[in-house]
Amino acid sequence: MKQDIHPKTKMVVFRDTASGTLFLSRSTTDSKQTVKYEDGNEYPVVDVEISSASHPFFTGKQTLVDTAGRVERFKRKYNIKN
């Protein structure tokens, strides 16, 4: 197998913006933002809109996640009245 062809992995915190839950994992992604994790160390943080902490399949709760106002934008775009 060829040496040095795989990207380097590092510890990264993924933050679920819907629930605020933090997950620490290895990843090749990078971020300029950092956050102090519960172990006291500071890691790069990547925001995700939905994860297992907020997804209805895993939580058993049906919730409406409309973080960007998509429904309102759609209604304005097509001039739909309620």
C-alpha positions in Angstrom: 0.0 0.0 0.0 1.3 3.5 -0.8 2.5 5.6 2.1 1.3 9.1 2.9 -1.7 9.1 0.6 -4.4 9.2 3.3 -5.5 12.5 4.8 -4.4 13.1 8.4 -7.2 12.7 11.0 -7.5 14.7 14.2 -10.0 15.0 17.1 -12.9 17.3 16.2 -16.1 18.3 18.1 -19.3 18.1 16.1 -22.1 20.4 17.6 -25.7 19.6 16.8 -27.3 23.1 16.3 -30.8 21.7 16.9 -30.2 20.2 20.3 -26.8 21.7 21.3 -25.3 18.3 21.9 -21.5 17.9 21.4 -19.8 14.8 20.0 -16.1 14.3 20.0 -14.8 12.2 17.1 -11.8 11.8 14.7 -12.2 13.5 11.4 -10.3 14.9 8.4 -12.4 18.1 8.4 -11.0 21.3 9.8 -12.6 24.4 11.3 -11.3 27.8 12.3 -13.7 27.9 15.3 -12.8 26.1 18.5 -14.7 25.0 21.5 -13.7 23.8 25.0 -15.0 20.2 25.3 -16.1 18.6 28.6 -12.6 17.0 29.1 -11.1 20.5 29.4 -9.3 20.4 26.0 -10.0 22.8 23.2 -10.9 21.3 19.8 -12.0 22.6 16.4 -15.8 22.6 16.2 -18.0 21.8 13.2 -21.7 22.7 13.3 -24.2 20.2 11.9 -27.9 20.8 11.6 -29.1 17.4 12.7 -27.6 14.4 14.4 -28.7 11.3 16.3 -29.4 13.6 19.3 -32.1 15.5 17.4 -33.2 13.2 14.5 -36.8 11.9 15.0 -35.8 8.4 14.1 -33.4 8.2 17.1 -35.3 10.3 19.5 -38.8 9.0 18.9 -40.1 12.6 18.8 -41.5 14.3 15.8 -40.1 17.8 15.6 -40.1 20.5 13.0 -36.6 21.8 12.3 -36.8 24.9 10.2 -33.5 26.7 11.0 -33.3 28.7 7.9 -37.0 29.7 7.4 -37.3 27.5 4.4 -41.1 27.3 4.5 -41.5 31.1 4.7 -39.0 31.6 1.8 -40.9 29.1 -0.3 -44.3 30.8 0.4 -42.8 34.3 -0.4 -41.1 32.9 -3.6 -44.4 31.5 -4.9 -46.6 34.2 -3.4 -48.6 31.6 -1.4 -51.1 32.9 1.2 -51.9 30.8 4.3 
